[in-house]
C-alpha cells in the first residue's frame, strides 16, 4: 500500500517487532514529506527499526484510526481518543488587540475601549 492511499483512507502505519513484540503506530505524513507520496511500506521498512529494542526484524501494516467518539450501551458518550497531529484541526487564529479588549469590556461590563 502506498502512503498516499493510507492518508486518503485515514490509516496509520503499524510497526510490530519480530524480536521483542513491541508495537507502535506511526503517522504516515512525515514519511510523505521525506520520501514522497508514491512510497510503499516495503520501501520505508528498510529505514525503520524497533523503537524499543532497535532490532531491524519488523513487520509493517496499515491500521484504521480509532473512531472519534464512541457511545456506550447506555447511550452516554465515552471519552474521545486524541487525534494524531496531522488530523487535528488547526489552532484558532490570534485575536486582534481591539477585539480582545472589546470582549473583555463586555465580559466585565466596563465601558468600551476607544479604537486607536
Secondary structure as GFF3:
##gff-version 3
##sequence-region A 1 116
A	DSSP	alpha_helix	3	8	.	.	.	ID=ss1
A	DSSP	beta_strand	11	17	.	.	.	ID=ss2
A	DSSP	beta_strand	23	26	.	.	.	ID=ss3
A	DSSP	alpha_helix	29	35	.	.	.	ID=ss4
A	DSSP	alpha_helix	41	45	.	.	.	ID=ss5
A	DSSP	beta_strand	58	64	.	.	.	ID=ss6
A	DSSP	alpha_helix	97	108	.	.	.	ID=ss7
###
